[in-house]
Amino acid sequence: MLFIVRHGRTVANAAGLLQGRVDNPLDGHGRKQAEQIAKALGHVDLVVSSPLQRAIQTAEPLGQHPRIDERWIELDYGEWDSRPISDIAPHEWTTWREDASFSPPGGESLFELDQRVAAACDELISQAAELNVAVFTHVSPIKSAIAWALGVSEQISWRLNVAQAQITRIAIRGGRPAVTAFNETAHLKTSSPE
């Protein structure tokens, strides 16, 4: 089974800021979410993580050293990093939604993101067919992993909502991915934000 996990909350998440490659740590609530994720996952054979500390810290309660894979890092928002979403001009959002090759100034396109995440997923498929593999990552790579699992060529990023500290489960059957759960958050119901 391939578990794709979004990191716990950071101060930037709570403030509604784009944080892309900004290396923020988890806040207190995010650390509680990390504990809840570990309990929900149960036994994991292999832990893979984005190099950003918020993803690594979310994996920590599993008690394993994660294998760092740069391909699971968040989308590069370039000059939009650390800005409130409301600061992005409506015409820029429209262009981004309509053109997968569009990049925020100094950033990365959704097409580029999809390519690197698909390569990372392809590399894990044989292990995930036999083992429980948990990947700790971010919103945009999770959307790309779903597109990979569904085998869609159309950009679907804008049609998916990925909750904070969610778990997505992708089974590997006959060498092919099958989404068995998306955006699970039931493990978080007992926690209230600080």
Contacts in CASP RR format, 6 or more apart in sequence:
PFRMAT RR
TARGET T0000
AUTHOR 0000-0000-0000
METHOD contacts of the structure
MODEL  1
MLFIVRHGRTVANAAGLLQGRVDNPLDGHGRKQAEQIAKALGHVDLVVSS
PLQRAIQTAEPLGQHPRIDERWIELDYGEWDSRPISDIAPHEWTTWREDA
SFSPPGGESLFELDQRVAAACDELISQAAELNVAVFTHVSPIKSAIAWAL
GVSEQISWRLNVAQAQITRIAIRGGRPAVTAFNETAHLKTSSPE
1 128 0 8 1.000
1 132 0 8 1.000
1 133 0 8 1.000
1 169 0 8 1.000
1 170 0 8 1.000
1 171 0 8 1.000
1 172 0 8 1.000
1 180 0 8 1.000
2 121 0 8 1.000
2 124 0 8 1.000
2 125 0 8 1.000
2 128 0 8 1.000
2 133 0 8 1.000
2 135 0 8 1.000
2 169 0 8 1.000
2 170 0 8 1.000
2 171 0 8 1.000
2 172 0 8 1.000
2 177 0 8 1.000
3 41 0 8 1.000
3 44 0 8 1.000
3 132 0 8 1.000
3 133 0 8 1.000
3 134 0 8 1.000
3 135 0 8 1.000
3 167 0 8 1.000
3 168 0 8 1.000
3 169 0 8 1.000
3 170 0 8 1.000
4 135 0 8 1.000
4 137 0 8 1.000
4 141 0 8 1.000
4 142 0 8 1.000
4 145 0 8 1.000
4 167 0 8 1.000
4 168 0 8 1.000
4 169 0 8 1.000
4 170 0 8 1.000
5 37 0 8 1.000
5 41 0 8 1.000
5 58 0 8 1.000
5 59 0 8 1.000
5 134 0 8 1.000
5 135 0 8 1.000
5 136 0 8 1.000
5 137 0 8 1.000
5 165 0 8 1.000
5 166 0 8 1.000
5 167 0 8 1.000
5 168 0 8 1.000
6 137 0 8 1.000
6 138 0 8 1.000
6 139 0 8 1.000
6 142 0 8 1.000
6 162 0 8 1.000
6 163 0 8 1.000
6 164 0 8 1.000
6 165 0 8 1.000
6 166 0 8 1.000
7 26 0 8 1.000
7 30 0 8 1.000
7 34 0 8 1.000
7 50 0 8 1.000
7 52 0 8 1.000
7 54 0 8 1.000
7 55 0 8 1.000
7 57 0 8 1.000
7 58 0 8 1.000
7 136 0 8 1.000
7 137 0 8 1.000
7 138 0 8 1.000
7 164 0 8 1.000
7 165 0 8 1.000
8 26 0 8 1.000
8 29 0 8 1.000
8 30 0 8 1.000
8 31 0 8 1.000
8 33 0 8 1.000
8 34 0 8 1.000
8 37 0 8 1.000
8 54 0 8 1.000
8 58 0 8 1.000
8 164 0 8 1.000
8 165 0 8 1.000
9 26 0 8 1.000
9 27 0 8 1.000
9 28 0 8 1.000
9 29 0 8 1.000
9 30 0 8 1.000
9 33 0 8 1.000
9 164 0 8 1.000
9 165 0 8 1.000
9 193 0 8 1.000
10 19 0 8 1.000
10 24 0 8 1.000
10 25 0 8 1.000
10 26 0 8 1.000
10 27 0 8 1.000
10 30 0 8 1.000
10 54 0 8 1.000
11 24 0 8 1.000
11 27 0 8 1.000
12 19 0 8 1.000
12 22 0 8 1.000
12 24 0 8 1.000
12 82 0 8 1.000
13 19 0 8 1.000
13 164 0 8 1.000
14 27 0 8 1.000
14 29 0 8 1.000
14 193 0 8 1.000
15 84 0 8 1.000
16 84 0 8 1.000
16 85 0 8 1.000
17 82 0 8 1.000
17 83 0 8 1.000
17 84 0 8 1.000
17 85 0 8 1.000
18 77 0 8 1.000
18 80 0 8 1.000
18 81 0 8 1.000
18 82 0 8 1.000
18 83 0 8 1.000
18 84 0 8 1.000
18 85 0 8 1.000
18 88 0 8 1.000
19 74 0 8 1.000
19 77 0 8 1.000
19 81 0 8 1.000
19 82 0 8 1.000
20 74 0 8 1.000
20 75 0 8 1.000
20 76 0 8 1.000
20 77 0 8 1.000
20 78 0 8 1.000
20 81 0 8 1.000
20 138 0 8 1.000
21 52 0 8 1.000
21 73 0 8 1.000
21 74 0 8 1.000
21 76 0 8 1.000
21 77 0 8 1.000
21 78 0 8 1.000
21 81 0 8 1.000
22 81 0 8 1.000
22 82 0 8 1.000
23 52 0 8 1.000
23 53 0 8 1.000
23 54 0 8 1.000
24 52 0 8 1.000
24 53 0 8 1.000
24 54 0 8 1.000
25 53 0 8 1.000
25 54 0 8 1.000
25 57 0 8 1.000
26 33 0 8 1.000
26 34 0 8 1.000
26 53 0 8 1.000
26 54 0 8 1.000
26 57 0 8 1.000
26 58 0 8 1.000
27 194 0 8 1.000
28 194 0 8 1.000
29 191 0 8 1.000
29 193 0 8 1.000
29 194 0 8 1.000
30 58 0 8 1.000
30 164 0 8 1.000
30 165 0 8 1.000
31 57 0 8 1.000
32 191 0 8 1.000
33 58 0 8 1.000
33 164 0 8 1.000
33 165 0 8 1.000
33 188 0 8 1.000
33 191 0 8 1.000
34 57 0 8 1.000
34 58 0 8 1.000
34 59 0 8 1.000
34 60 0 8 1.000
34 61 0 8 1.000
34 165 0 8 1.000
35 61 0 8 1.000
36 165 0 8 1.000
36 187 0 8 1.000
36 188 0 8 1.000
36 190 0 8 1.000
36 191 0 8 1.000
37 58 0 8 1.000
37 61 0 8 1.000
37 165 0 8 1.000
37 167 0 8 1.000
37 187 0 8 1.000
38 61 0 8 1.000
38 62 0 8 1.000
39 187 0 8 1.000
40 167 0 8 1.000
40 184 0 8 1.000
40 186 0 8 1.000
40 187 0 8 1.000
41 62 0 8 1.000
41 132 0 8 1.000
41 134 0 8 1.000
41 167 0 8 1.000
42 132 0 8 1.000
43 132 0 8 1.000
44 62 0 8 1.000
44 64 0 8 1.000
44 132 0 8 1.000
44 133 0 8 1.000
44 134 0 8 1.000
45 127 0 8 1.000
45 131 0 8 1.000
45 132 0 8 1.000
45 133 0 8 1.000
46 67 0 8 1.000
46 127 0 8 1.000
46 131 0 8 1.000
46 132 0 8 1.000
46 133 0 8 1.000
46 134 0 8 1.000
47 59 0 8 1.000
47 62 0 8 1.000
47 64 0 8 1.000
47 65 0 8 1.000
47 66 0 8 1.000
47 67 0 8 1.000
47 133 0 8 1.000
47 134 0 8 1.000
47 136 0 8 1.000
48 66 0 8 1.000
48 67 0 8 1.000
48 68 0 8 1.000
48 69 0 8 1.000
48 72 0 8 1.000
48 124 0 8 1.000
48 133 0 8 1.000
48 134 0 8 1.000
48 135 0 8 1.000
48 136 0 8 1.000
49 55 0 8 1.000
49 56 0 8 1.000
49 59 0 8 1.000
49 66 0 8 1.000
49 67 0 8 1.000
49 68 0 8 1.000
49 69 0 8 1.000
49 72 0 8 1.000
49 135 0 8 1.000
49 136 0 8 1.000
49 137 0 8 1.000
50 56 0 8 1.000
50 68 0 8 1.000
50 69 0 8 1.000
50 70 0 8 1.000
50 72 0 8 1.000
50 73 0 8 1.000
50 74 0 8 1.000
50 136 0 8 1.000
50 137 0 8 1.000
50 138 0 8 1.000
50 141 0 8 1.000
51 68 0 8 1.000
51 69 0 8 1.000
51 70 0 8 1.000
51 73 0 8 1.000
52 73 0 8 1.000
52 74 0 8 1.000
52 138 0 8 1.000
55 72 0 8 1.000
55 136 0 8 1.000
55 137 0 8 1.000
55 138 0 8 1.000
56 66 0 8 1.000
56 68 0 8 1.000
56 136 0 8 1.000
58 136 0 8 1.000
58 165 0 8 1.000
59 66 0 8 1.000
59 134 0 8 1.000
59 136 0 8 1.000
62 134 0 8 1.000
66 136 0 8 1.000
69 120 0 8 1.000
69 135 0 8 1.000
71 116 0 8 1.000
71 117 0 8 1.000
71 119 0 8 1.000
71 120 0 8 1.000
71 141 0 8 1.000
72 117 0 8 1.000
72 120 0 8 1.000
72 135 0 8 1.000
72 136 0 8 1.000
72 137 0 8 1.000
72 138 0 8 1.000
72 141 0 8 1.000
73 137 0 8 1.000
73 138 0 8 1.000
73 141 0 8 1.000
74 137 0 8 1.000
74 138 0 8 1.000
74 139 0 8 1.000
74 140 0 8 1.000
74 141 0 8 1.000
75 107 0 8 1.000
75 108 0 8 1.000
75 110 0 8 1.000
75 113 0 8 1.000
75 138 0 8 1.000
75 139 0 8 1.000
75 140 0 8 1.000
75 141 0 8 1.000
76 104 0 8 1.000
76 106 0 8 1.000
76 107 0 8 1.000
76 108 0 8 1.000
77 83 0 8 1.000
77 104 0 8 1.000
77 107 0 8 1.000
78 104 0 8 1.000
78 105 0 8 1.000
78 106 0 8 1.000
78 107 0 8 1.000
78 108 0 8 1.000
79 104 0 8 1.000
79 105 0 8 1.000
79 106 0 8 1.000
79 107 0 8 1.000
80 88 0 8 1.000
80 104 0 8 1.000
80 105 0 8 1.000
80 107 0 8 1.000
92 104 0 8 1.000
95 102 0 8 1.000
96 102 0 8 1.000
96 104 0 8 1.000
96 110 0 8 1.000
97 158 0 8 1.000
100 109 0 8 1.000
100 110 0 8 1.000
100 111 0 8 1.000
100 114 0 8 1.000
100 155 0 8 1.000
101 109 0 8 1.000
101 111 0 8 1.000
102 109 0 8 1.000
102 110 0 8 1.000
103 109 0 8 1.000
103 112 0 8 1.000
110 140 0 8 1.000
110 144 0 8 1.000
110 155 0 8 1.000
110 157 0 8 1.000
111 155 0 8 1.000
113 140 0 8 1.000
113 141 0 8 1.000
113 144 0 8 1.000
114 144 0 8 1.000
114 147 0 8 1.000
114 148 0 8 1.000
114 155 0 8 1.000
117 141 0 8 1.000
117 144 0 8 1.000
117 145 0 8 1.000
117 148 0 8 1.000
118 144 0 8 1.000
118 147 0 8 1.000
118 148 0 8 1.000
120 135 0 8 1.000
121 145 0 8 1.000
121 148 0 8 1.000
121 149 0 8 1.000
121 177 0 8 1.000
122 148 0 8 1.000
124 133 0 8 1.000
124 135 0 8 1.000
125 172 0 8 1.000
125 175 0 8 1.000
125 177 0 8 1.000
126 175 0 8 1.000
127 133 0 8 1.000
128 170 0 8 1.000
128 172 0 8 1.000
129 172 0 8 1.000
129 174 0 8 1.000
129 175 0 8 1.000
135 145 0 8 1.000
137 145 0 8 1.000
139 162 0 8 1.000
140 157 0 8 1.000
142 160 0 8 1.000
142 162 0 8 1.000
142 166 0 8 1.000
142 168 0 8 1.000
143 156 0 8 1.000
143 157 0 8 1.000
143 160 0 8 1.000
143 162 0 8 1.000
144 157 0 8 1.000
145 168 0 8 1.000
145 170 0 8 1.000
146 156 0 8 1.000
146 160 0 8 1.000
146 168 0 8 1.000
146 179 0 8 1.000
146 182 0 8 1.000
147 155 0 8 1.000
147 156 0 8 1.000
147 157 0 8 1.000
148 177 0 8 1.000
149 170 0 8 1.000
149 177 0 8 1.000
149 178 0 8 1.000
149 179 0 8 1.000
150 156 0 8 1.000
150 179 0 8 1.000
160 182 0 8 1.000
160 183 0 8 1.000
161 183 0 8 1.000
162 183 0 8 1.000
163 183 0 8 1.000
163 185 0 8 1.000
165 185 0 8 1.000
165 188 0 8 1.000
166 183 0 8 1.000
166 184 0 8 1.000
166 185 0 8 1.000
167 181 0 8 1.000
167 184 0 8 1.000
167 185 0 8 1.000
167 187 0 8 1.000
168 179 0 8 1.000
168 181 0 8 1.000
168 182 0 8 1.000
168 183 0 8 1.000
168 184 0 8 1.000
169 179 0 8 1.000
169 180 0 8 1.000
169 181 0 8 1.000
169 182 0 8 1.000
169 184 0 8 1.000
170 177 0 8 1.000
170 178 0 8 1.000
170 179 0 8 1.000
170 180 0 8 1.000
171 177 0 8 1.000
171 178 0 8 1.000
171 180 0 8 1.000
172 178 0 8 1.000
END
